[in-house]
């Protein structure tokens, strides 16, 4: 109420200023109308239409009146302009970062940097649900990630396939269609064409969908079910609260319910879904994802989902397909392949229709192979399909893996050294990157040439894809090919050269991190540490595991990722540090790695795997005499038994951990005590007292027996 009263004088003053402004505007309009009327009357007198002594005198009066009114109107116009300018110039400046009361974003207190040492996780407590804030990596646009080109001038539209998929998608008993097929067959392009067709139908007021379609490409760098769910929920304007903290079954149900309760039915396309799956079996990798696929297959949903994937996705159970069905993407039909070759620039002088037909059959309609073939012919206008078919020099192109043979020809015959270097440079990165990232990997001699020209050649050859925002990425088949050609002498030399390139890429990301990553205490989302994650990955690919390990400790990467619930990414990074023949970390480092893997598997609900890694960490810590680490690991194993309601075994581990941590005067002793108190509260005073009396005298024996027998 006081705030409203304080605003009244300002409102009255604003009202008065508005009234005077309206009066002045009316005066100006009247003045100009009067001046215009005077001008017309004066013109009639001057032309002799109106004449006589009276009109001669009136003419002089009209000139005076017209001049006066025009001058008055001009003066008032200038006055208003000057007044407006002065008001803008003299008005108090407003800082864009300030927010009006009730609309500002409250300041978030700094989050203390996690300790680099192993810590005790507090026991689970009831939590108040909070509204989730979308990650900064999640865009609010309806297209997230790379979207394939679909220009009808160069891309075959495959109308029959598109209409077939759309018809099945819109059936009342269908939830999801999965477009499957080998790499390069055109699954992503087909999905993009279906997306465009659905949007055309919606805009014309036809079909099932009333809301704008959503497109998501799952990149290799963000393969998590949580990312997928948060992206969908953010775009639909219904963020899922604390999604990463939910059990897998609840995560699946939360996303399904979101898709089943929108205001309007929409199409959701998820491209490159295989990045969330096991490449061999198609099994869902991420907890919650398999359960979501099961629900999607068993219960009808309001929205429709279109996936692209090399293997058919598999949930947690092998249920028969009900509301989720596979639609294999076959090769282009003969007439479609011929049309594509013409659109890609194959001239009639280079190939007859009959020869095009043969080419499509030999390529089995494989879209990428046909595009590579067109690239060869477009690059060399003097070359013809007849020569490629009949000249013994080119005979090997049509045997075995045709796409790879065509790549061989382009790489060896049609690219110069700088273009080959640039192709290899882009293959080092697992995400779309700008030209700048590739330039740092080029040799000094290559940098003296127009690199932009080389980039344009790779784009015109369809070897490189323009992802947008001046970032580029190789097709997966092309990238794999390029990584095999860093050193042609032998496999060992190529591996060494490729690792050297990865080391340079790691340095590029470290430089980007210095510019783009905020200080540790200000990091709030995975986007804040993305260059550091990529640097870590590049170090591991370069065989520089110690540098990756040091980076993890210095930047607290794993603590941040765990705090944000990015467990799948965390698991991938920990696995990259596992000891191997080439990487033998110090024993204490190995213990930390095993312990980290145990914690991640525990967070992912895989307790058997967690126990196996915790036991490896425990053995090493006992071996090197790390009593503090031994106590923490015993506590971690105890939490696994607590989660399974094996309270007797859990209590023995907690008691053993507390005893050791008290001996070494570790601050983590209080954390273990909080778990004991939690167990006490869980089972009640009477049962706890009885249980304590039973297990405390023989805690050591029970611990060793549990370690031997497992969960």
C-alpha angles and dihedrals in degrees: 000000000000090000091053092050091050090055096053099083090052091049092050091049091050090050092052092049090051092051094052090047091054092049092051092049091052091050090051092051093048091047093053092046090051091048090050092051091049090050092054093047092047090050091053091051093045092051091052096246087120114032143164138085092289093054092045089058091043090052091059092047091049092052090053094046093045093050092047096048093045090049090048092050091048093049092050092047091052089046093055092047093049092046092051092048092049091048091054093043097046097039114114111265117251121215109225090217093062118093130204116249112283096016103065124105108246115240113258114226114240114269111231113245110256117248116255089228126084112276137198114250111223116245116268114279131189108270131208110234112248131194109260119239114219114245115254088242089065115089125213092219121103092240114061119181130357118343117200120240113262103175106148089217091071107010126071107239097212092206095178093054092044094051092045093053093044092050093052093044092055096050112119093237097049129094106164142015121197117206105209134181145115121299115284095022092116104257095142093047091049091051091049090051091051089049091053092046092051090051091050090052092047094050090050090053093248135123134018103302121088099166128064114273121250124223123195126177112200104218122203090249095059106038101151134121088222091058091050093048094045092048093051093045093047094051092046089051094240108105114200109237116235091344095164092055095055122100113257094257091051091048090054092048093047093054093043092050089049091055092044097053109048122135089239132021113255140178119243117196118195111191124200091016088165088080086074093050140070103266093222104041104021089233115154109256100195123072109250095025095086090046090051091052089050092052092044089055096046105040131048116248132201095225125058125230127206117192132186117206139151093224123035107260116248126205127206092285132040096239118168112258109271113149095002117065137178121236110189113214106226124199121280115284114250095259091045092051092049091049091049092052090052092048089050090059107267104152125219088241089061098046140011121221089255091055091048089053091053091049093053091050093048091050090047088230091294103166098209092047090052092048090051090049090051089049091056092051094042091051093050110038091182091061119091135195088240089063092046090053100043109025110095089219090069098035093100089062091075099052129083117343100012095187091055092046091051089049089052091055094047093045096047103033108027107034125073123218096270092049091050091049091051091049091052091046093057090048091064092068124075095202135049109281137181123255088258090068092055093044092063089063097051123103118254092252091054092053089061090065129072099276091182089064090054090050091053091051092054090049093049090048090054089236091117127044124217102223094182135256088067092295125129137196136183122238107259093248092050093046092052090049093050093050089060092058106058091106120013096197099084143321094270093052091047091051091052093048092048091050091051089054091050089052090055090048090053090055090050090055092046089056090048089050092056089056103036109028116087121222114285095256091056099049113116108160142024090262088068091064102029096114089051092051090051091047089052091050092047091050090054092048087050091055090246096127095153091058089049091049092049091048090052092054098041095049098035090231097157094046090052094047092049091048090053093047094244092145099150092055089044091053092051092051095046090049090054087061096052112127115261140163090280098040120050108168123196113278093252090050091049089052090053091049093050091046091050091051090049091054093049094049089049090053089049091054094248099127098167091057090044092053092050092055094042089054091052090050091048093052092052094046091052090047094054094038096246097158095174092051090047091054093050092048092050088053091050091052089049091057090058091057090044090055089054092049092246090140097167094057092039091054092052091053091048092049092049091047093049092050093053094044090050090052092054092038092236118176087223089075089087091054091056090047090055089058091049089051090049091052089048091054092044097057101027135244099284097048092042092053091050093046093048091052090051101048107029096074092052101030095127094052092048091050094052092046091051091049089051096047101036129209 
